[in-house]
Amino acid sequence: MNILIIADVVARPGRLAVLDKIRDLREQYEIDIALINCENVAGGFSITPSLADEFFANEIDLMTSGNHIFDKQEIIPYIKNNPRIIRPANYPPETPGSGLFIGEIRGYKIAVLNLLGRVFMPPVDDPFRIAQQSIESIPDDVKIRLVDMHAEATSEKYAMGWFLDGKVSAVYGSHTHVPTADERILDNGTAYITDVGMTGSYAGVIGMDREGIIARFTKFPVKRAGHAKGDVWICAIVVQINEETGKAEKITRLRIEHNQNK
């Protein structure tokens, strides 16, 4: 089977690119299940229920997130009731929603785990301990297992990859919005990449308006920067997985230009 994982979708440019190209990508790469990271969808911060519904209605099967997922309060009741949008599993236990999806999508049994790193990130529980507990809770017959490691430090992401090698089908990094060129299959059959990158405008700074971000480094106080426009790219990976073993057989990195005149 083939799984499409689209990098952090940032604001309107990223949304338009995904919605415009998702059907073509599914057809071209014979995709069985498609995921996005949705934590930056609504203007660069979190996602709203209406936008989540739009993605689910347009060929996106499941969404992971990260440290911005609760920036918009209206997503809280939605995430409580829709298990296909998940938040980091190592948030406190009483946090709304779930950090682990176990279920069936398009006829495939699949588990997806979302973790938040601790290096240069907000304080959270130990992602390695939570990862181990979560993996042990997945039924043996669920062979397809994906882990979105939303973290700043390359070393922490790589460590998680090796920690879970052979226990999951893929460990892929998100959060930095910069794609890395280190996709590989680890020794025991887990696909790995340090960061899938970003789907959005590369005309600014990690998807946001360049002048607004420069101001954050040079002035005080400043307003929150808006999203950038133009030079839009879709960053993603396609992971080919053996359905019987859950082992990854191939990982392909994608970077696709998307022209927008809107």
Secondary structure, 3 states (H helix, E strand, C coil): CEEEEECEECHHHHHHHHHHHHHHHHHHCCCCEEEEECCCCCCCCCCCHHHHHHHHCCCCCEEECCCCCCCCCCHHHHHHHCCCECCCCCCCCCCCCCCEEEEEECCEEEEEEEEECCCCCCCCCCHHHHHHHHHHHCCCCCCEEEEEEECCCHHHHHHHHHHHECCECEEEEECCCCCCCCCEECCCCCEEECCCCEEEECCCECCECHHHHHHHHHCCCCCCCCECCCCEEEEEEEEEECCCCCCEEEEEEEEEEECCCC
